[in-house]
Amino acid sequence: MYLWLDDIRDPRKHGCGDYVWAKTYHEAIAVLQTGQVTTCSLDHDLNIEQTMQVWGPATTSEEKTGYDVLRWLEQNPKFIPPDGIRVHSLNPSGRLRMEKLIERLYGR
């Protein structure tokens, strides 16, 4: 099974029509906990407040991000997708932070 985490972007419009679409941290964790995820593509910002924080004034969103999903995987390594994780976030600092954690998850 493939997992797509993004609150706005439809995976079908990005060439990932066979991915399960999770829009929140909690939905993504529920899909990962099935133990069936072989690969996933993650966004960092999972609500408009977080997105605006990157491109505008800071906000106080407490919604978990795609980075938090990776931190959950770090604490629950048996659910790390064996075929890899990619980041499709447009948030430059969030993307970099996520990519560094992915490297640690896979021991690179």
Rosetta blueprint (number, residue, H / E / L):
1 M L
2 Y E
3 L E
4 W E
5 L E
6 D L
7 D L
8 I L
9 R L
10 D L
11 P H
12 R H
13 K H
14 H H
15 G L
16 C L
17 G L
18 D L
19 Y E
20 V E
21 W E
22 A E
23 K L
24 T L
25 Y H
26 H H
27 E H
28 A H
29 I H
30 A H
31 V H
32 L H
33 Q L
34 T L
35 G L
36 Q L
37 V L
38 T L
39 T E
40 C E
41 S E
42 L E
43 D L
44 H L
45 D L
46 L L
47 N L
48 I H
49 E H
50 Q H
51 T H
52 M H
53 Q H
54 V H
55 W H
56 G L
57 P L
58 A L
59 T L
60 T L
61 S L
62 E L
63 E L
64 K L
65 T L
66 G H
67 Y H
68 D H
69 V H
70 L H
71 R H
72 W H
73 L H
74 E H
75 Q H
76 N L
77 P H
78 K H
79 F H
80 I L
81 P L
82 P L
83 D L
84 G L
85 I E
86 R E
87 V E
88 H L
89 S L
90 L L
91 N L
92 P H
93 S H
94 G H
95 R H
96 L H
97 R H
98 M H
99 E H
100 K H
101 L H
102 I H
103 E H
104 R H
105 L H
106 Y L
107 G L
108 R L
